[in-house]
Amino acid sequence: MKRGKKYQEAAKAIDRAVLYDPEEAIGLVKKVAVAKFDETIEVHIRTGCDGRHADQQIRGAVVLPHGTGKQIRVLVFAKDAKLEEAQAAGAEFVGGEELIPKIQNDGWLDFDVVVATPDMMGVVGRLGRVLGPKGLMPNPKAGTVTMDVAKAITEIKAGKIEYRLDKTNIVHVPIGKASFSEEQLKENFQTLIEAIIKARPSALKGQYMRSITIAPTMGPGVKINPAKF
């Protein structure tokens, strides 16, 4: 893959053979985020899990102390009083069955998180094929299937992020923007890692976190020593 000059210059600051401490890695990532926009800083954790087994799945959510720096648009499926509660809590979009054709047929996906009350999951389930592959399906483990829609919206807006294994058994999570201070990124990173450690499946044998890489949207990744955790 051909990389641009900026990427190649940035990559010189990183020693690929070294596993860095988190503090040092975060400092380096801020240095190599040289794009003209405020890059997202992401953490990629390769695990020893086998996601094909239900008892080795990892899925959950955690509120990052400093948020992700991104404005999150929330869609809530609810009815009656819960619709009003969702609107009052700041959800961008609220509705019920009438939203199904808009998403299914018109391809409307102008939202980042979907929250649903349990009594609406029969309706939302019809969108499984559309929302599932995009990681947008509400899930009780992530706190997005709940009667307490106000609390769910408040937490999402405050910086709650969802983590889950992808098909290659890697977890990809944003922990902030390049404009964040090193201290903010460090605290977000630490909060994420603690949540991932707690989520370790009891059925897993052997090494849990095999590699941890932190990278900006357009720049090279920096490897963090997983043995530190």
N, C-alpha and C positions, 0 to 999 in steps of 0.2 A: 504494500500500500504506500503510495507516494505521499509524503508529508510536506507541508509548506515550510518556508524558511523560519517563520516564527516558532513553529512546533520544534523544528530541529535545533534552533538556538536554545529554546527552553529546556529541551531534553538533555542538553549538555550539563545542566545544573544538577542532574540526578544520576546517581550511581546505581545502575540496574542490579548490580550484584549485592547491594546492601539492603538489609532489612532495618528500617529506621524506627526510632522511638516515635510515638504519636506526636509529641510536641514538635520534633524536628520535621516530621513528614508534613504537618500542617503548615509550618513556616515555608517549606519548599513549594507546596501546592499553591500557596498565595503568590509566590514569586513567579511560578510558571503559568499562572492564569493571565495571559497577556492579550486576550481577545478584546475587541472594541466594546463589547457589552459586559454586563456583570454576570460572569459565569457561575453556574451552579456547581457546588462542590459535592461530589458523590462518593460514597463508600461502597466497595464491592467486596463481599465476604464469600470466599469459596469454602463450602462446608464438606464434611465427610459424610453427610446424610445421603440417603437414597430416597428421593421424593416419591418414587414409585410405590413405596410402602407407606400406608396411612400413618403408622406409628413413628415415622421419621420425618413427618411434615413439620415445617416451621411456619407459623403465621400468627401475627399479632399486631399490636400498635403501641406507640409510645409518644408522649408529648415531649418534644424537644424544648429545652428551656428558652432558647432564643428563636424558635420557629425556623422556617426554611427560607424566609425572605421572599416567598412567592405568595401572591394573592390567590387564595383557594376559593373556587366557585363551588358552592354546595347545592345539590339537587335533593329535595326531600319528597319521598312518597308517603303520604299520610292522608287522613280524612278528618273532617269535622274540627273539633277543638285543637287537634294536633297540627292541623294545617296552619292555624293562627299562631300557635306556639312557635312553629318553625319560622314563620315570617318575622315574628317579633324577635327571634334569636339571631336573625341576620342571614337566613338562607336566601341565596339568589333566586332559586327556582323551587316552587312547591306545587304539588298536584297529585293526581291519581291516575286512574285508567286512561284519561284523555291524553296523557303524555306518551302512551305506548306507541301509537302509529307515528308520532313525530320522531321518535327515536328509531323505531323499526323500519319505517318506510322512507322517511326524509333524511335519515342519517344524522340527526341532530345530536351532537355530543359536546356542547359548549359548557361542560362542567368537569370538575376534577375529582369530586367525591360524591357518592350516592349514599344517602341515609334513608332507611325505611322503617316504619313501625312493623312489628311482627304480623299484624293483621293485613298488611299490604304485600307480604312476600309471595302470596299466590299470584298477584298481578305482576310483580317485579320479576318473578321466576320466568315469565314469558320472554323476558329480555336477556335470558342467560347467554344465548349465542352471540349477542351483540356486546353485552357488558363484560361477560366472563373473560374472553381473550384480552380485553383491555385492562383487566384487574380492577374493574369498577363495580363488580357485583357486591352488594351489601353483605356483610358477614358478622355474625354475633361475636366471633373471636376478636374482630377488629373494632367492636363497639359501634358498628354502623347499622345493626338491626337492634332497635331499642325503642321503648316507649318514651324514654327521656330524651326527646329530640333536641331540646334546648341545650342540655349538657353536651350531647354529641357535637352539635354545631359549634358551641363555644370552644370545646377542646380542639376541634379541627382548625378553627380560625386561629387558635393560639399556637399552633405548630404541631399538631398531632400527625404523625406519619405512620403509614402501614408498612410492614415488612413481611415478605413471604419468599419462599424458595422458588426460583424459576426452574425451567425444565433441565437446566444443567447443574442444579443444586447450588446455585449462587444467589445471594441476597444482594439486591441493588437498592441503595437508599440515599436520598439527598440529605445533607446535613447543614445546608446553608448556602450562602453566596460568597464569591471572592471578596466582596466588599466588607464582609463580617471581620471582626477583629480575630486574632489568633485565639484569644481567650474564649470568645463566643463559639468558635468552631470546635475548640477543645472540649468545652462543656457539652455541646451537642453530641460530639463523637463519643464521649464517655457515657452519656445517657443511653445512646443507641447500643453501645457494646454491652452495657449492663443488662439491657433488655434482651439482647440476643443470647447472652450467657444463660439467663433465666429460662429462655425458651428452648434450651437444649433438650431434645427428645430423650426420654429415659431408655428407649430401645437402642439408641446409638452406641456402638462399640468403637473404640479407637479415637483418633484425633477428631475433634469437633470443628474448630476453625483452622482450615489448612492454609489459607492465605488471606491477607487483608490488603486491599489497595485503595488509596484515596486519590481522586483525580478531578480536575476541573473539566467542564464541558468539552473544551477544545484542546486541552493540553495533555501532556504525558502523565501517566500514573506514577505514584510513589508507593513502594511496598512498605508495609508496617509489620513489625515482628509479632506474629500471633502468639508466640510463647509468653509475651508480656501479660496475656490474659488467661 
